[in-house]
Amino acid sequence: QPVVHIAGTNGKGSVLAILDAILRAAGYRTGRFTSPHLLDVSERFLVNGLPIEDAALCAQIAFFRDIAAGFDAPPTYFELCTAIAFRHFAQSGVDAALIETGMGGRLDSTNVVSPAATAIVTIDFDHTRYLGDTLEAIAGEKAGIVKPGVPVVIGETKPDPLRVLENTAQERGAPALVLGRDFDCAVEGPVWDQRVTYTGPHWPIAAAPLRLAGRHQAANASVALALAGILQPTFPRLDERAVREGLAHAVWPCRLERVLDEPTVILDAAHNAAGARRLAEALEGDYALVLAVSEDKDAAAMLEALAPRAHPLVLTTFANARARTVESLRALAGGIPHRAAPDMTAAIEEGFRWAGADKPLVIAGSIFAVAEARHHLCERYGAYSLRF
């Protein structure tokens, strides 16, 4: 099956969600591997938007357990997930496999594929312990997925990391399509009812409804459209109708997602400084904010982006070993006015006290945090169920 391989700090999942919806609208069968999951590990392995069934997942684990029994060292959790995805997609007879890196790119376990196209969405500071502490170093690691002669779509626009990506593509003879140079997008309308216009090779798309909320999703959509254009000779049913339908129906849970309406509750998996800045830009007016952050993230920068319009700011934690403690988060907040809650359930209840018709409750800071929040909101308040 043709493979699309994608890397980047933020935006990978959104790009693949849009591309997946476009391919399915054209009548093609897709496999999509993303990480981490929200509520259940089966979400990582989607075929036509449906998670792998429990029995099939257990069978895959048993298969690879037998193989790994002869290894000197067992595979990592992510390596096992990668192997399961590849085998499940092959057995499911997908027409296209959409593969997201776990971290970085050069040394990522997904970087064994022979893709039909690759994409690098954005470069920003995250996982600096492993990828480097400069944007250029991080770009070099992400650029590890670029393959000789294979087209690459670049969604990064900052000059320094862009130069690294373009140089790598040139060195490897990989034709590069660059956002702002070879293709571009514009967005109009309110954040919850956006329309995008795409200009670039293969097809112009004017004022197409985009279901994913947030101005930043227009750039992600344009990367997906550039990838779809590269794939069109292989998938001839890809046309403007499929593109517009895919843009209008793509979903990616907990990415600026409204899960309740009265009052409005928004979940966003912003888990690093860049994601927090994009979330703040997408929101209008003041909001009640519940924030919980992983220990290895730049919580101070996230607070700087999100705290100014948070009234109140409720700091909490989540039930995972990677969670930053409430005390640690409060120390980083310093003089920023805030409240504290011992756990996510208490934080949500505190947030509801302040949310109203003109002030949404926003829950953000970690994929683990929004997953825990969603579980509570579904069980107690009937929040919208998970869908892909």
Beta strands, then each sheet from edge to edge (+ up, - down):
strand 1: 3-7
strand 2: 30-33
strand 3: 45-47
strand 4: 50-51
strand 5: 96-100
strand 6: 117-120
strand 7: 152-154
strand 8: 176-178
strand 9: 184-188
strand 10: 194-199
strand 11: 205-210
strand 12: 257-261
strand 13: 264-267
strand 14: 287-291
strand 15: 310-315
strand 16: 339-340
strand 17: 361-364
sheet 1: 4+ 3- 2+ 5+ 1+ 6+ 7+ 8+
sheet 2: 9+ 10- 11+
sheet 3: 12+ 13- 17- 14- 15- 16-
end
